[in-house]
Structures are given as structure tokens and as C-alpha cells.
């Protein structure tokens, strides 16, 4: 079973992915990690984020161990890493270099320890439109910019990351603009995606909408076998 969950930053994709991965024994592939790794590597090596050739070079040579090494850096999940990821993810050569890695995972999904999973749930921005256009279930999760900025601001504070709500909001608006208007795989729902708005409803309420959709997919897959 392949599930894709796309949407802008801090919309709640990770929460839903974690829940579904645990409930249905699915591998969880956060596609943003590959772009964060390339973006952060650009920042840490002093490269200009506008240098598309260098970003593509880093993308082509990215390995899983290197990605996990970068994931341990304090800025990997900060607004520094988020903004860098948003910039480099707009470059077609970077996306092309990282696309195969993401698609191949669906053919043989495994957990972090290497054991086989029953499927995969993708967390990203174009997983339903580009990475896995034939996914069994596609969701698009969103919320108002102000609510998402507040969530991310509180997340940063809980991790001891110094910032302000105003800066987070400004960065999020800029990132949304880049993600939605890039020529390569812009952020948008797949035509057959189910839209989930998390602005005013809590996680449990939204999960009660999602679980029947997953159960229906499982039933269809069982019938097809």
C-alpha cells in the first residue's frame, strides 16, 4: 500500500504520517529530508543557495549515511534548513537527481532497521503528483498560514531555537510562494487527492476521516489479490 500526504509546512503531514505508519506498519519516507540535506550542505559549505550547479552536484552525490549525518545538525529542522530546502527543491536538476531515490523506495519499503514494511506513507509536497502518481491513496493537508506559522514557532521554542513569530511567518509566506510557483513540480493537490484542512479541527477529528479511506484501500487491495 502506498499513501502520499502532501501539503505546506506545519500543516500536520508528519502527525498523520506517523500515525498511519504505526497503525498499518508502513515505512515513513519524509521526502523533505533529502532536500533539507542538500540545502543544509550548501549552507554549511558556504555555497550560494542560488548556485544551481553546486546544488545538483550535492544531490547527485547524496548518500543515506550523509543524509543522516546532516539530519543530526541543529539547523536541519530549523528555519535555516527549511528555507534552504525550499530554495534548492525548486531546481529541476536537483529534483531529477533525488526523484529516483524516492521512487525506488516504494518498490521495496523497509523500516530503519532494514526489516520489510507492508507499504509506505510519503510525506512531501509533490509525492502524489510526481513521486508516486499511482499511489493507492493521496491526501493533501493544509491550514491557514498564520496557524501554521504559530505551530512552527512553538515547535522551535520547544527545541530551544531562538526566533520570533514574525520571522517564522515571513519565512513561511516566502516558502509557500516559492513552493507554489516553482516551474518544477509546484505545490498543489493531485487531481484525485482528498483535501484535509487542519486549521480548526484537532488530530483525532481528522484521523476519523482518514482511517475509513485507508481501510477502503486495504479492502480493495485484498479483493484484487
C-alpha atoms as a printed R data frame, in Angstrom:
    type eleno elety resid chain resno       x       y       z
1   ATOM     1    CA   UNK     A     1   0.000   0.000   0.000
2   ATOM     2    CA   UNK     A     2   1.293   3.421  -0.962
3   ATOM     3    CA   UNK     A     3  -0.110   6.557   0.658
4   ATOM     4    CA   UNK     A     4   1.025  10.072  -0.194
5   ATOM     5    CA   UNK     A     5   0.430  13.048   2.082
6   ATOM     6    CA   UNK     A     6   1.355  16.399   0.586
7   ATOM     7    CA   UNK     A     7   0.927  19.956   1.795
8   ATOM     8    CA   UNK     A     8   2.745  23.080   3.001
9   ATOM     9    CA   UNK     A     9   4.992  23.315   6.051
10  ATOM    10    CA   UNK     A    10   3.433  22.740   9.506
11  ATOM    11    CA   UNK     A    11   0.085  21.657   8.066
12  ATOM    12    CA   UNK     A    12   0.180  18.393  10.013
13  ATOM    13    CA   UNK     A    13   1.580  15.964   7.437
14  ATOM    14    CA   UNK     A    14   4.111  14.483   9.845
15  ATOM    15    CA   UNK     A    15   1.495  13.831  12.514
16  ATOM    16    CA   UNK     A    16  -0.725  11.935  10.096
17  ATOM    17    CA   UNK     A    17   2.193  10.041   8.566
18  ATOM    18    CA   UNK     A    18   3.463   8.902  11.970
19  ATOM    19    CA   UNK     A    19   0.005   7.748  12.999
20  ATOM    20    CA   UNK     A    20  -0.656   5.784   9.813
21  ATOM    21    CA   UNK     A    21   2.841   4.309   9.735
22  ATOM    22    CA   UNK     A    22   2.426   2.888  13.230
23  ATOM    23    CA   UNK     A    23  -1.170   1.728  12.808
24  ATOM    24    CA   UNK     A    24  -0.643  -0.050   9.488
25  ATOM    25    CA   UNK     A    25   3.072  -0.967   9.756
26  ATOM    26    CA   UNK     A    26   4.090   1.276   6.902
27  ATOM    27    CA   UNK     A    27   7.528   2.732   6.312
28  ATOM    28    CA   UNK     A    28   7.596   6.510   6.682
29  ATOM    29    CA   UNK     A    29   9.512   8.388   3.977
30  ATOM    30    CA   UNK     A    30   9.894  12.087   4.720
31  ATOM    31    CA   UNK     A    31  10.902  13.331   1.275
32  ATOM    32    CA   UNK     A    32  11.758  16.724   2.709
33  ATOM    33    CA   UNK     A    33  14.816  15.167   4.331
34  ATOM    34    CA   UNK     A    34  16.626  14.753   1.021
35  ATOM    35    CA   UNK     A    35  16.086  18.407   0.135
36  ATOM    36    CA   UNK     A    36  16.993  19.555   3.641
37  ATOM    37    CA   UNK     A    37  20.211  17.557   3.369
38  ATOM    38    CA   UNK     A    38  21.191  19.195   0.084
39  ATOM    39    CA   UNK     A    39  20.152  22.665   1.258
40  ATOM    40    CA   UNK     A    40  21.955  22.406   4.584
41  ATOM    41    CA   UNK     A    41  25.082  21.065   2.900
42  ATOM    42    CA   UNK     A    42  25.032  24.165   0.698
43  ATOM    43    CA   UNK     A    43  24.763  26.399   3.768
44  ATOM    44    CA   UNK     A    44  27.435  24.585   5.794
45  ATOM    45    CA   UNK     A    45  29.935  24.652   2.938
46  ATOM    46    CA   UNK     A    46  29.345  28.349   2.302
47  ATOM    47    CA   UNK     A    47  27.812  27.863  -1.126
48  ATOM    48    CA   UNK     A    48  25.368  30.377  -2.541
49  ATOM    49    CA   UNK     A    49  21.884  28.843  -2.494
50  ATOM    50    CA   UNK     A    50  21.392  30.335  -5.952
51  ATOM    51    CA   UNK     A    51  24.181  28.112  -7.327
52  ATOM    52    CA   UNK     A    52  22.044  25.516  -9.075
53  ATOM    53    CA   UNK     A    53  25.003  23.558 -10.448
54  ATOM    54    CA   UNK     A    54  26.519  23.059  -6.995
55  ATOM    55    CA   UNK     A    55  23.163  22.080  -5.509
56  ATOM    56    CA   UNK     A    56  22.690  19.495  -8.268
57  ATOM    57    CA   UNK     A    57  26.198  18.157  -7.612
58  ATOM    58    CA   UNK     A    58  25.398  17.679  -3.927
59  ATOM    59    CA   UNK     A    59  22.099  15.991  -4.852
60  ATOM    60    CA   UNK     A    60  23.770  13.513  -7.204
61  ATOM    61    CA   UNK     A    61  26.338  12.517  -4.588
62  ATOM    62    CA   UNK     A    62  23.996  12.400  -1.585
63  ATOM    63    CA   UNK     A    63  24.091   9.082   0.271
64  ATOM    64    CA   UNK     A    64  21.823   7.816   3.033
65  ATOM    65    CA   UNK     A    65  24.631   7.935   5.655
66  ATOM    66    CA   UNK     A    66  25.445  11.533   4.649
67  ATOM    67    CA   UNK     A    67  21.777  12.479   4.898
68  ATOM    68    CA   UNK     A    68  21.546  11.002   8.403
69  ATOM    69    CA   UNK     A    69  24.739  12.816   9.403
70  ATOM    70    CA   UNK     A    70  23.255  16.125   8.271
71  ATOM    71    CA   UNK     A    71  19.948  15.272   9.970
72  ATOM    72    CA   UNK     A    72  21.746  15.374  13.320
73  ATOM    73    CA   UNK     A    73  22.793  19.008  12.786
74  ATOM    74    CA   UNK     A    74  20.947  21.602  14.865
75  ATOM    75    CA   UNK     A    75  19.824  23.519  11.775
76  ATOM    76    CA   UNK     A    76  18.434  20.540   9.883
77  ATOM    77    CA   UNK     A    77  14.917  21.164  11.223
78  ATOM    78    CA   UNK     A    78  15.302  24.875  11.932
79  ATOM    79    CA   UNK     A    79  14.078  27.687   9.688
80  ATOM    80    CA   UNK     A    80  17.601  27.752   8.203
81  ATOM    81    CA   UNK     A    81  17.235  24.176   6.981
82  ATOM    82    CA   UNK     A    82  13.627  24.706   5.930
83  ATOM    83    CA   UNK     A    83  14.384  27.754   3.810
84  ATOM    84    CA   UNK     A    84  17.457  26.169   2.224
85  ATOM    85    CA   UNK     A    85  15.418  23.073   1.346
86  ATOM    86    CA   UNK     A    86  12.713  25.198  -0.233
87  ATOM    87    CA   UNK     A    87  15.233  27.036  -2.401
88  ATOM    88    CA   UNK     A    88  17.146  24.004  -3.721
89  ATOM    89    CA   UNK     A    89  13.990  21.928  -4.212
90  ATOM    90    CA   UNK     A    90  12.917  24.369  -6.929
91  ATOM    91    CA   UNK     A    91  15.879  23.402  -9.129
92  ATOM    92    CA   UNK     A    92  14.945  20.814 -11.811
93  ATOM    93    CA   UNK     A    93  18.374  19.141 -11.770
94  ATOM    94    CA   UNK     A    94  18.199  18.685  -8.001
95  ATOM    95    CA   UNK     A    95  14.707  17.222  -8.199
96  ATOM    96    CA   UNK     A    96  15.705  14.860 -11.009
97  ATOM    97    CA   UNK     A    97  18.715  13.612  -9.059
98  ATOM    98    CA   UNK     A    98  16.658  12.862  -5.956
99  ATOM    99    CA   UNK     A    99  13.489  11.574  -7.619
100 ATOM   100    CA   UNK     A   100  14.726   8.065  -8.368
101 ATOM   101    CA   UNK     A   101  15.808   7.571  -4.741
102 ATOM   102    CA   UNK     A   102  12.298   8.412  -3.610
103 ATOM   103    CA   UNK     A   103  10.527   6.294  -6.226
104 ATOM   104    CA   UNK     A   104  12.711   3.221  -5.711
105 ATOM   105    CA   UNK     A   105  11.774   3.125  -2.038
106 ATOM   106    CA   UNK     A   106   8.147   2.307  -2.913
107 ATOM   107    CA   UNK     A   107   9.321  -0.861  -4.689
108 ATOM   108    CA   UNK     A   108  10.939  -2.235  -1.535
109 ATOM   109    CA   UNK     A   109   9.810  -0.279   1.541
110 ATOM   110    CA   UNK     A   110  11.735  -1.073   4.708
111 ATOM   111    CA   UNK     A   111  11.969   0.264   8.236
112 ATOM   112    CA   UNK     A   112  15.084   1.948   9.619
113 ATOM   113    CA   UNK     A   113  16.388  -1.441  10.827
114 ATOM   114    CA   UNK     A   114  16.062  -2.927   7.346
115 ATOM   115    CA   UNK     A   115  13.031  -5.111   8.078
116 ATOM   116    CA   UNK     A   116  10.308  -5.153   5.403
117 ATOM   117    CA   UNK     A   117   7.263  -2.907   5.731
118 ATOM   118    CA   UNK     A   118   3.731  -3.516   4.466
119 ATOM   119    CA   UNK     A   119   3.899  -0.367   2.393
120 ATOM   120    CA   UNK     A   120   4.969   3.242   2.633
121 ATOM   121    CA   UNK     A   121   3.470   6.586   3.537
122 ATOM   122    CA   UNK     A   122   5.178   9.542   1.878
123 ATOM   123    CA   UNK     A   123   5.394  12.989   3.474
124 ATOM   124    CA   UNK     A   124   6.144  15.750   0.987
125 ATOM   125    CA   UNK     A   125   4.945  18.357  -1.441
126 ATOM   126    CA   UNK     A   126   4.771  16.510  -4.764
127 ATOM   127    CA   UNK     A   127   4.596  12.859  -3.749
128 ATOM   128    CA   UNK     A   128   1.063  12.435  -5.086
129 ATOM   129    CA   UNK     A   129   1.692  14.353  -8.302
130 ATOM   130    CA   UNK     A   130   5.268  13.352  -9.204
131 ATOM   131    CA   UNK     A   131   6.919  10.775  -6.928
132 ATOM   132    CA   UNK     A   132   4.041   8.282  -6.769
133 ATOM   133    CA   UNK     A   133   1.274   9.400  -9.148
134 ATOM   134    CA   UNK     A   134  -0.225   5.889  -8.954
135 ATOM   135    CA   UNK     A   135  -0.423   5.825  -5.147
136 ATOM   136    CA   UNK     A   136  -3.329   3.916  -3.607
137 ATOM   137    CA   UNK     A   137  -4.426   6.929  -1.549
138 ATOM   138    CA   UNK     A   138  -3.479  10.591  -1.891
139 ATOM   139    CA   UNK     A   139  -4.095  13.228   0.756
140 ATOM   140    CA   UNK     A   140  -3.399  16.953   0.667
141 ATOM   141    CA   UNK     A   141  -3.185  18.569   4.101
142 ATOM   142    CA   UNK     A   142  -3.337  22.312   4.630
143 ATOM   143    CA   UNK     A   143  -4.129  25.065   7.142
144 ATOM   144    CA   UNK     A   144  -4.010  28.858   7.221
145 ATOM   145    CA   UNK     A   145  -0.571  30.442   7.005
146 ATOM   146    CA   UNK     A   146  -0.957  32.129  10.393
147 ATOM   147    CA   UNK     A   147  -1.887  28.895  12.164
148 ATOM   148    CA   UNK     A   148   0.958  27.013  10.529
149 ATOM   149    CA   UNK     A   149   3.425  29.760  11.467
150 ATOM   150    CA   UNK     A   150   2.245  29.640  15.092
151 ATOM   151    CA   UNK     A   151   2.691  25.862  15.173
152 ATOM   152    CA   UNK     A   152   6.193  26.088  13.760
153 ATOM   153    CA   UNK     A   153   7.092  28.958  16.114
154 ATOM   154    CA   UNK     A   154   6.005  26.917  19.146
155 ATOM   155    CA   UNK     A   155   7.923  23.917  17.811
156 ATOM   156    CA   UNK     A   156  11.104  25.982  17.513
157 ATOM   157    CA   UNK     A   157  10.689  27.358  21.035
158 ATOM   158    CA   UNK     A   158  10.231  23.852  22.452
159 ATOM   159    CA   UNK     A   159  13.520  22.859  20.826
160 ATOM   160    CA   UNK     A   160  15.352  25.912  22.144
161 ATOM   161    CA   UNK     A   161  15.649  27.503  18.706
162 ATOM   162    CA   UNK     A   162  15.714  31.301  19.039
163 ATOM   163    CA   UNK     A   163  13.367  33.059  16.627
164 ATOM   164    CA   UNK     A   164  10.239  35.225  16.549
165 ATOM   165    CA   UNK     A   165   6.721  34.575  15.327
166 ATOM   166    CA   UNK     A   166   7.060  37.433  12.846
167 ATOM   167    CA   UNK     A   167  10.205  35.902  11.319
168 ATOM   168    CA   UNK     A   168   8.642  32.444  11.118
169 ATOM   169    CA   UNK     A   169   5.537  33.895   9.456
170 ATOM   170    CA   UNK     A   170   7.602  35.869   6.963
171 ATOM   171    CA   UNK     A   171   9.755  32.850   6.120
172 ATOM   172    CA   UNK     A   172   6.689  30.630   5.751
173 ATOM   173    CA   UNK     A   173   4.976  33.047   3.369
174 ATOM   174    CA   UNK     A   174   8.150  33.228   1.267
175 ATOM   175    CA   UNK     A   175   8.465  29.457   1.255
176 ATOM   176    CA   UNK     A   176   4.824  28.973   0.277
177 ATOM   177    CA   UNK     A   177   5.348  31.400  -2.591
178 ATOM   178    CA   UNK     A   178   8.416  29.509  -3.850
179 ATOM   179    CA   UNK     A   179   6.832  26.091  -3.461
180 ATOM   180    CA   UNK     A   180   3.590  27.067  -5.192
181 ATOM   181    CA   UNK     A   181   5.126  28.931  -8.124
182 ATOM   182    CA   UNK     A   182   8.204  26.880  -8.993
183 ATOM   183    CA   UNK     A   183   8.230  25.521 -12.528
184 ATOM   184    CA   UNK     A   184   9.321  22.051 -11.397
185 ATOM   185    CA   UNK     A   185   6.566  20.192  -9.527
186 ATOM   186    CA   UNK     A   186   4.773  23.099  -7.847
187 ATOM   187    CA   UNK     A   187   2.984  22.509  -4.557
188 ATOM   188    CA   UNK     A   188  -0.595  21.587  -5.424
189 ATOM   189    CA   UNK     A   189  -3.060  18.777  -4.711
190 ATOM   190    CA   UNK     A   190  -3.185  15.851  -7.098
191 ATOM   191    CA   UNK     A   191  -6.431  15.787  -9.070
192 ATOM   192    CA   UNK     A   192  -7.561  12.718  -7.125
193 ATOM   193    CA   UNK     A   193  -6.280  13.811  -3.706
194 ATOM   194    CA   UNK     A   194  -8.554  14.095  -0.674
195 ATOM   195    CA   UNK     A   195  -8.227  17.575   0.867
196 ATOM   196    CA   UNK     A   196  -7.843  17.781   4.651
197 ATOM   197    CA   UNK     A   197  -7.953  21.224   6.331
198 ATOM   198    CA   UNK     A   198  -6.382  21.145   9.804
199 ATOM   199    CA   UNK     A   199  -6.919  24.832  10.640
200 ATOM   200    CA   UNK     A   200  -9.715  24.378  13.159
201 ATOM   201    CA   UNK     A   201 -10.042  20.642  13.771
202 ATOM   202    CA   UNK     A   202  -7.859  18.546  16.062
203 ATOM   203    CA   UNK     A   203  -5.891  15.498  15.002
204 ATOM   204    CA   UNK     A   204  -8.405  12.933  16.228
205 ATOM   205    CA   UNK     A   205 -11.269  14.505  14.277
206 ATOM   206    CA   UNK     A   206  -9.253  14.476  11.070
207 ATOM   207    CA   UNK     A   207  -7.972  10.947  11.656
208 ATOM   208    CA   UNK     A   208 -11.566   9.751  11.849
209 ATOM   209    CA   UNK     A   209 -11.918  10.981   8.271
210 ATOM   210    CA   UNK     A   210  -8.699   9.412   7.062
211 ATOM   211    CA   UNK     A   211  -8.894   5.932   8.597
212 ATOM   212    CA   UNK     A   212 -12.012   4.858   6.616
213 ATOM   213    CA   UNK     A   213 -10.221   5.919   3.427
214 ATOM   214    CA   UNK     A   214  -7.236   3.727   4.304
215 ATOM   215    CA   UNK     A   215  -9.482   0.805   5.261
216 ATOM   216    CA   UNK     A   216 -11.239   1.073   1.913
217 ATOM   217    CA   UNK     A   217  -7.885   0.895   0.119
218 ATOM   218    CA   UNK     A   218  -6.885  -2.178   2.115
219 ATOM   219    CA   UNK     A   219 -10.171  -3.861   1.264
220 ATOM   220    CA   UNK     A   220  -9.707  -3.178  -2.436
221 ATOM   221    CA   UNK     A   221  -6.134  -4.448  -2.374
222 ATOM   222    CA   UNK     A   222  -7.292  -7.651  -0.660
223 ATOM   223    CA   UNK     A   223 -10.019  -8.172  -3.273
224 ATOM   224    CA   UNK     A   224  -7.527  -7.624  -6.108
225 ATOM   225    CA   UNK     A   225  -5.263 -10.336  -4.689
